């Protein structure tokens, strides 16, 4: 299981979820397992959690065990009114059937709910070494896929961009766009130019661009975390507190972005809050 667009039917059944994932997995197989990180609007929603809990209760038909892999587990979406499903998943983590293993993967383990972290054993997977990345880049199917992207041709440049994470290459254009948008929002909030702030909010696009907007908010969070760490290193208490408050404002904006709020309107409010926190 991994983040997917929300199914249109809020009462989607386990069979609906199974059909959706069968199609998604077929798409990944068609690209030899090379795929970009999930878009900002994709998540692991409650109906997916219900499907996992349902499947875990069934005995395996052929194998001796069942293994569930929940990719990008920090993208589990908690929803009001879905406490029963969430509690059932936590119960499954705490006491899985004897023939069942559950593996959660995350590049942001700190973003996992504390109730989930307390029920799992953490295993850190390090970045790939340059030697391992060189083997990856030498694969013919990988080369064919990377040739379709706007990436440097030189292997040394690819190693530097990947920094031990192959997925960073596959999502390079999306990541660059997210960082550009995030820096633009931070500059607009701290520049004191209301006209520039308005322009920055306007270019966030309509609700149809919510995925790109959510990616930009995630990048903005990282920028503010770095700003807070720098302030702490300099013993700048005011700066550290301001960056922390700004990060809280971004989290509120993320919550609004998960709903039906227009990214432009969310950005207007966010820039105002960032200006107040970072002044």
Order of alpha helices (4+ residues) and beta strands (2+ residues): alpha-alpha-beta-alpha-beta-alpha-alpha-alpha-alpha-alpha-alpha-alpha-alpha-alpha-alpha
